[in-house]
């Protein structure tokens, strides 16, 4: 019996000295290695007045609950290989179907959520950008469903004049984003949307002033009920 007690004590000390080997992996809330190496946020562009909860490992953190249409979640650090993220209708414990994220480590993403509760669509947008230096930059996310005729693809013009010339971005389809477009810093700018290949104005969008070296994302959705103008929502980049 004395021998068994000594052996148990030695094993306990050995386990303490190699804690990682003896710990329970089930306590790892962010994936292999317990390393939060990726930043993710969600933007709610769904239809049907659906509010969203974003759960990580079953928990809805502050800033990630009851996200209304036109709003974004908090920027959340997760493990790219095992984010343990789930998207739910607000107040529900049942995950929406179809969310199968694929993230790379050390990157930042915005997940655009469109569609309905019964048929949600998840589009992962890479937020990486090259610093615009002394200028600024903006990108347009087409989150419309039936806002314009045809395919709903847009050409984008910056500060258009009487003659449009060549678009700054072309054929930006639904649930996709333009590249970042360089804009003058420290002033309000105008983005014009036209249907792809056409010159008639779909809508002019005012871009709020952006400081030099910074960027913004503008999400464009369908017009609100009873109105005709597309709705626009401006997102600043996540800090990492």
C-alpha positions in Angstrom: 0.0 0.0 0.0 2.9 2.4 0.8 4.4 1.6 -2.6 1.1 2.4 -4.3 0.8 5.8 -2.5 4.4 6.8 -3.5 3.7 5.8 -7.1 0.5 7.8 -7.3 2.4 10.8 -5.9 5.1 10.5 -8.5 2.6 10.3 -11.3 0.8 13.4 -10.0 4.0 15.4 -10.0 4.9 14.2 -13.5 1.5 15.3 -14.7 1.9 18.7 -13.2 5.3 19.1 -14.9 3.8 18.4 -18.3 0.5 20.1 -17.9 -0.3 20.3 -21.5 -0.1 16.5 -21.9 -2.4 15.8 -19.0 -5.0 18.6 -19.6 -8.4 17.9 -21.0 -8.7 19.1 -24.7 -12.5 19.4 -24.2 -11.8 22.6 -22.3 -10.3 24.3 -25.4 -12.9 26.8 -26.4 -11.2 28.1 -29.5 -9.7 25.1 -31.2 -6.5 23.2 -31.5 -3.7 24.7 -29.5 -6.1 27.2 -27.8 -4.8 29.8 -30.3 -7.1 32.7 -31.4 -5.5 33.5 -34.7 -8.3 34.9 -36.9 -10.8 37.8 -36.6 -14.3 37.4 -37.8 -17.5 39.5 -37.7 -21.0 39.0 -39.1 -23.2 41.4 -40.9 -27.0 40.8 -40.9 -28.5 41.5 -44.4 -31.3 38.9 -44.1 -34.9 39.4 -45.0 -38.0 38.8 -42.8 -36.9 40.9 -39.8 -34.6 38.1 -38.6 -32.3 39.1 -35.8 -29.2 37.0 -35.2 -27.1 35.6 -32.4 -23.5 34.6 -33.0 -22.4 31.9 -30.5 -18.9 30.8 -29.9 -18.6 27.4 -28.3 -22.2 27.7 -27.3 -21.9 31.2 -25.7 -23.3 34.4 -27.1 -20.9 37.1 -26.0 -21.6 40.8 -25.5 -22.0 42.5 -28.8 -22.9 39.2 -30.6 -26.5 38.9 -29.6 -29.8 40.1 -31.2 -28.0 41.6 -34.2 -30.7 43.4 -36.2 -30.9 43.8 -39.9 -28.2 46.3 -41.0 -26.0 45.7 -38.0 -22.7 43.9 -37.4 -21.5 41.7 -34.7 -18.4 42.4 -32.6 -15.1 41.5 -34.2 -14.3 38.1 -32.6 -11.0 36.4 -32.3 -11.3 32.6 -33.1 -9.2 29.7 -34.1 -9.2 29.4 -37.9 -9.2 25.6 -37.9 -11.9 25.2 -35.3 -13.8 28.5 -34.8 -16.7 26.9 -32.9 -18.9 29.6 -34.3 -22.7 29.1 -34.9 -25.3 31.5 -36.3 -28.7 31.4 -34.8 -32.0 33.2 -34.8 -31.9 35.5 -31.8 -33.0 33.7 -28.7 -32.8 30.3 -30.3 -30.3 27.5 -29.5 -30.7 25.9 -33.0 -28.0 26.9 -35.5 -29.1 28.1 -39.0 -28.2 25.7 -41.7 -25.4 26.0 -44.2 -22.7 27.8 -42.2 -19.5 26.0 -43.0 -16.7 28.5 -42.5 -13.3 28.3 -44.1 -10.8 30.7 -42.6 -7.1 31.2 -42.9 -5.0 32.0 -39.9 -3.9 35.5 -39.2 -6.6 37.1 -41.4 -9.7 39.1 -40.9 -13.1 38.3 -42.4 -16.6 39.7 -42.6 -19.3 37.1 -43.0 -22.3 38.5 -44.9 -25.6 36.8 -43.9 -28.4 37.1 -46.5 -31.5 35.1 -47.4 -34.1 34.0 -44.9 -34.2 32.0 -41.6 -35.3 29.0 -43.6 -32.7 29.5 -46.4 -29.8 31.6 -45.2 -26.8 32.4 -47.4 -23.4 32.9 -45.8 -20.7 34.8 -47.8 -17.2 35.1 -46.4 -15.4 38.3 -47.4 -11.7 38.7 -47.0 -11.1 42.1 -45.3 -7.4 42.3 -46.3 -6.4 45.5 -47.9 -3.2 47.3 -48.9 -2.8 50.7 -47.1 -3.9 53.5 -49.4 -1.1 55.7 -48.0 -2.1 59.3 -48.0 -5.4 58.5 -49.7 -8.3 56.4 -48.4 -10.2 53.5 -49.8 -13.8 52.1 -49.9 -15.4 48.9 -51.1 -19.0 48.2 -52.0 -20.8 45.0 -50.9 -23.8 44.1 -53.0 -26.2 42.6 -50.5 -29.3 43.2 -52.6 -31.8 40.6 -53.6 -34.1 42.3 -56.1 -33.2 45.9 -55.9 -32.4 46.3 -59.6 -33.5 44.8 -62.8 -31.6 42.0 -64.6 -28.9 40.1 -62.8 -28.5 42.8 -60.2 -24.8 43.3 -61.0 -23.4 46.8 -60.7 -20.7 49.0 -62.2 -19.2 51.5 -59.7 -18.0 55.0 -60.5 -16.1 57.3 -58.1 -17.1 61.0 -58.0 -18.7 60.8 -61.5 -18.8 63.7 -63.9 -21.0 64.4 -66.8 -19.2 61.7 -68.7 -18.8 58.5 -66.8 -15.8 57.0 -68.5 -14.4 53.7 -67.3 -16.0 52.3 -64.0 -13.7 52.0 -61.0 -15.2 48.5 -60.4 -17.3 46.4 -62.8 -20.0 43.8 -62.7 -20.2 43.5 -58.9 -22.7 40.7 -58.4 -25.0 40.0 -55.5 -23.4 38.6 -52.3 -20.0 39.9 -53.5 -17.7 42.8 -52.9 -15.8 45.2 -55.1 -12.1 45.6 -54.7 -11.1 48.5 -52.5 -11.4 51.7 -54.5 -8.9 54.5 -53.7 -10.7 57.8 -52.8 -9.5 61.2 -51.7 -9.0 61.2 -47.9 -10.5 63.7 -45.5 -13.6 64.6 -47.7 -17.0 63.3 -48.6 -17.0 61.3 -51.8 -19.7 60.0 -54.1 -20.1 56.5 -55.5 -22.5 55.9 -58.4 -24.1 52.6 -59.0 -25.3 51.6 -62.5 -26.5 48.3 -63.8 -23.5 46.5 -65.4 -22.7 47.8 -68.8 -25.3 50.6 -68.6 -25.0 54.3 -67.8 -28.3 55.1 -66.1 -27.9 55.8 -62.5 -29.3 53.2 -60.0 -28.2 55.3 -57.0 -25.6 57.8 -55.9 -24.1 56.8 -52.5 -22.5 59.3 -50.2 -19.2 58.0 -48.8 -18.5 59.6 -45.4 -15.0 61.2 -45.0 -12.2 58.6 -44.4 -8.9 59.5 -42.8 -5.7 59.0 -44.8 -4.5 55.5 -44.8 -7.9 54.0 -43.7 -10.6 52.1 -45.4 -14.4 51.6 -45.1 -16.8 49.0 -46.3 -20.3 50.0 -47.5 -23.0 47.3 -47.5 -25.8 48.1 -49.9 -29.1 46.3 -49.4 -32.7 46.5 -50.9 -34.8 49.5 -50.2 -36.9 49.5 -47.0 -40.6 48.8 -47.5 -42.4 51.8 -48.9 -39.2 53.5 -50.1 -37.2 53.4 -53.3 -33.6 54.2 -52.2 -31.2 51.3 -51.6 -30.1 51.1 -47.9 -26.4 51.7 -47.2 -24.5 50.7 -44.0 -20.9 51.8 -43.4 -18.4 49.5 -41.6 -15.0 50.4 -40.3 -12.4 47.7 -40.4 -11.9 45.4 -37.4 -8.8 46.1 -35.3 -6.6 43.1 -34.8 
